[in-house]
Amino acid sequence: MKRKVGLWINHRKAVIVFLAGEEEEMKLVRSNVEKQIRRAAGSRSGGSFESQAVQSDDRQQRAFTGHLNTYYNEVISCIRDAKSILIFGPGEAKGELKKHLEREGLGGRIVGVETVDEMTDGQIAAKARQHFLNQK
């Protein structure tokens, strides 16, 4: 039986709930993405070598985006066989993952994208179960 997936995601972690009949399985995928280093606004140079101590903004952004792409690919590899996918979470990650799924040809399996706050694992599982129960 193909599984249905409820997926809570932000840039730090994804909590995936696999539902198949009465069976339920949960998986956690961590991004290991470090927060971007930012210079304080109006800060003065730390010396003549300050520009070498902090990566350029473009280089930082490319590294951050590369880490996120790896993270999204790992999440997609976990849910590739899902029949239906509900994506929810607090920030931009859910929309970014949706775009990645669409590029992989899996966009047709997405049944919803919702904005929600931080949730416990139990709340995530309950939301996924309730969503798919209401779809019957």
MARDRENDO-931717 format. One record per residue (C-alpha): residue number from 1; residue in three letters; x, y, z. Coordinates in Angstrom, 3 decimals. Layout:
N
+-----+-----+----------+----------+----------+
|   k |   r |       px |       py |       pz |
+-----+-----+----------+----------+----------+
| NUM | ala |        X |        Y |        Z |
...
+-----+-----+----------+----------+----------+
***
This chain:
136
+-----+-----+----------+----------+----------+
|   k |   r |       px |       py |       pz |
+-----+-----+----------+----------+----------+
|   1 | met |    0.000 |    0.000 |    0.000 |
|   2 | lys |    1.357 |    3.426 |   -0.942 |
|   3 | arg |    1.813 |    5.663 |    2.032 |
|   4 | lys |    0.475 |    9.102 |    2.727 |
|   5 | val |    2.916 |   11.622 |    4.189 |
|   6 | gly |    2.466 |   14.536 |    6.562 |
|   7 | leu |    5.604 |   16.669 |    6.619 |
|   8 | trp |    6.400 |   19.494 |    9.057 |
|   9 | ile |    9.477 |   21.391 |    7.885 |
|  10 | asn |   11.650 |   24.401 |    8.624 |
|  11 | his |   15.275 |   25.145 |    7.704 |
|  12 | arg |   16.606 |   23.128 |   10.672 |
|  13 | lys |   14.597 |   19.914 |   10.565 |
|  14 | ala |   11.842 |   17.954 |    8.885 |
|  15 | val |    9.497 |   15.667 |   10.790 |
|  16 | ile |    7.957 |   13.155 |    8.409 |
|  17 | val |    4.891 |   11.093 |    9.336 |
|  18 | phe |    4.228 |    8.079 |    7.105 |
|  19 | leu |    0.654 |    6.760 |    7.226 |
|  20 | ala |   -0.463 |    3.463 |    5.701 |
|  21 | gly |   -3.805 |    2.165 |    6.899 |
|  22 | glu |   -3.553 |    1.889 |   10.676 |
|  23 | glu |    0.248 |    1.953 |   10.594 |
|  24 | glu |    2.193 |    5.091 |   11.423 |
|  25 | glu |    5.923 |    5.731 |   11.244 |
|  26 | met |    7.833 |    8.907 |   12.043 |
|  27 | lys |   11.228 |   10.023 |   10.759 |
|  28 | leu |   13.373 |   13.049 |   11.601 |
|  29 | val |   15.722 |   14.629 |    9.052 |
|  30 | arg |   18.081 |   17.341 |   10.302 |
|  31 | ser |   19.514 |   19.913 |    7.930 |
|  32 | asn |   22.737 |   20.700 |    9.822 |
|  33 | val |   22.503 |   24.152 |    8.234 |
|  34 | glu |   24.312 |   26.757 |   10.262 |
|  35 | lys |   22.742 |   30.144 |   10.657 |
|  36 | gln |   24.281 |   32.642 |    8.313 |
|  37 | ile |   26.987 |   34.836 |    9.808 |
|  38 | arg |   25.937 |   38.450 |    9.710 |
|  39 | arg |   27.865 |   41.581 |   10.404 |
|  40 | ala |   26.303 |   43.918 |   12.914 |
|  41 | ala |   24.789 |   46.957 |   11.255 |
|  42 | gly |   27.030 |   49.973 |   11.526 |
|  43 | ser |   29.918 |   47.949 |   12.912 |
|  44 | arg |   33.349 |   49.263 |   12.154 |
|  45 | ser |   36.046 |   47.231 |   10.570 |
|  46 | gly |   37.956 |   44.927 |   12.891 |
|  47 | gly |   41.167 |   45.859 |   11.132 |
|  48 | ser |   42.745 |   45.751 |    7.729 |
|  49 | phe |   42.055 |   42.007 |    7.364 |
|  50 | glu |   38.390 |   42.082 |    8.418 |
|  51 | ser |   37.184 |   41.423 |    4.856 |
|  52 | gln |   39.135 |   38.153 |    4.854 |
|  53 | ala |   37.759 |   37.038 |    8.225 |
|  54 | val |   34.085 |   37.025 |    7.120 |
|  55 | gln |   33.041 |   35.404 |    3.855 |
|  56 | ser |   31.477 |   37.617 |    1.218 |
|  57 | asp |   27.694 |   37.741 |    1.270 |
|  58 | asp |   27.450 |   35.979 |   -2.124 |
|  59 | arg |   29.710 |   33.154 |   -0.991 |
|  60 | gln |   27.792 |   32.746 |    2.261 |
|  61 | gln |   24.477 |   32.669 |    0.408 |
|  62 | arg |   25.752 |   30.060 |   -2.066 |
|  63 | ala |   26.981 |   27.853 |    0.780 |
|  64 | phe |   23.688 |   28.240 |    2.656 |
|  65 | thr |   21.671 |   27.439 |   -0.481 |
|  66 | gly |   23.899 |   24.423 |   -1.217 |
|  67 | his |   23.322 |   23.022 |    2.282 |
|  68 | leu |   19.569 |   23.557 |    1.954 |
|  69 | asn |   19.493 |   21.833 |   -1.444 |
|  70 | thr |   21.246 |   18.804 |    0.052 |
|  71 | tyr |   18.739 |   18.824 |    2.929 |
|  72 | tyr |   15.727 |   19.047 |    0.589 |
|  73 | asn |   17.128 |   16.228 |   -1.552 |
|  74 | glu |   17.440 |   14.051 |    1.548 |
|  75 | val |   13.832 |   14.801 |    2.529 |
|  76 | ile |   12.647 |   14.051 |   -1.016 |
|  77 | ser |   14.487 |   10.720 |   -1.021 |
|  78 | cys |   12.492 |    9.752 |    2.090 |
|  79 | ile |    9.099 |   10.657 |    0.609 |
|  80 | arg |    9.607 |    9.886 |   -3.091 |
|  81 | asp |    7.240 |    6.872 |   -2.991 |
|  82 | ala |    4.442 |    8.711 |   -1.165 |
|  83 | lys |    0.987 |    8.683 |   -2.709 |
|  84 | ser |   -0.064 |   11.998 |   -1.112 |
|  85 | ile |    2.045 |   14.662 |    0.593 |
|  86 | leu |    0.837 |   17.329 |    3.030 |
|  87 | ile |    3.518 |   19.957 |    3.737 |
|  88 | phe |    3.247 |   22.305 |    6.690 |
|  89 | gly |    5.533 |   24.464 |    8.781 |
|  90 | pro |    6.267 |   27.983 |   10.006 |
|  91 | gly |    8.556 |   29.595 |    7.435 |
|  92 | glu |    9.816 |   29.578 |    3.873 |
|  93 | ala |   11.104 |   25.993 |    3.850 |
|  94 | lys |    7.712 |   24.494 |    2.976 |
|  95 | gly |    7.446 |   26.569 |   -0.211 |
|  96 | glu |   11.061 |   25.855 |   -1.119 |
|  97 | leu |   10.497 |   22.109 |   -0.681 |
|  98 | lys |    7.321 |   22.338 |   -2.788 |
|  99 | lys |    9.356 |   23.858 |   -5.639 |
| 100 | his |   11.950 |   21.076 |   -5.335 |
| 101 | leu |    9.194 |   18.435 |   -5.437 |
| 102 | glu |    7.707 |   20.059 |   -8.535 |
| 103 | arg |   11.108 |   20.029 |  -10.271 |
| 104 | glu |   11.374 |   16.308 |   -9.441 |
| 105 | gly |    7.981 |   15.663 |  -11.062 |
| 106 | leu |    6.314 |   14.982 |   -7.706 |
| 107 | gly |    4.241 |   18.170 |   -7.486 |
| 108 | gly |    1.025 |   16.346 |   -8.379 |
| 109 | arg |    1.249 |   14.373 |   -5.142 |
| 110 | ile |    1.126 |   17.492 |   -2.961 |
| 111 | val |   -2.344 |   17.736 |   -1.409 |
| 112 | gly |   -1.734 |   20.884 |    0.627 |
| 113 | val |    0.776 |   23.421 |    1.893 |
| 114 | glu |   -0.118 |   25.099 |    5.184 |
| 115 | thr |    1.489 |   27.629 |    7.505 |
| 116 | val |    1.607 |   26.466 |   11.126 |
| 117 | asp |    3.752 |   27.300 |   14.148 |
| 118 | glu |    6.203 |   25.057 |   15.960 |
| 119 | met |    4.583 |   21.730 |   16.855 |
| 120 | thr |    5.485 |   18.710 |   18.952 |
| 121 | asp |    5.949 |   15.364 |   17.215 |
| 122 | gly |    2.584 |   14.252 |   18.622 |
| 123 | gln |    0.850 |   17.344 |   17.211 |
| 124 | ile |    2.488 |   16.793 |   13.827 |
| 125 | ala |    1.313 |   13.167 |   13.697 |
| 126 | ala |   -2.202 |   14.139 |   14.809 |
| 127 | lys |   -2.430 |   16.869 |   12.149 |
| 128 | ala |   -1.341 |   14.453 |    9.416 |
| 129 | arg |   -3.788 |   11.750 |   10.572 |
| 130 | gln |   -6.655 |   14.260 |   10.797 |
| 131 | his |   -5.938 |   15.719 |    7.357 |
| 132 | phe |   -5.951 |   12.359 |    5.607 |
| 133 | leu |   -8.936 |   11.103 |    7.631 |
| 134 | asn |  -10.936 |   14.124 |    6.428 |
| 135 | gln |   -9.947 |   13.429 |    2.794 |
| 136 | lys |  -11.685 |   10.057 |    2.634 |
+-----+-----+----------+----------+----------+
***
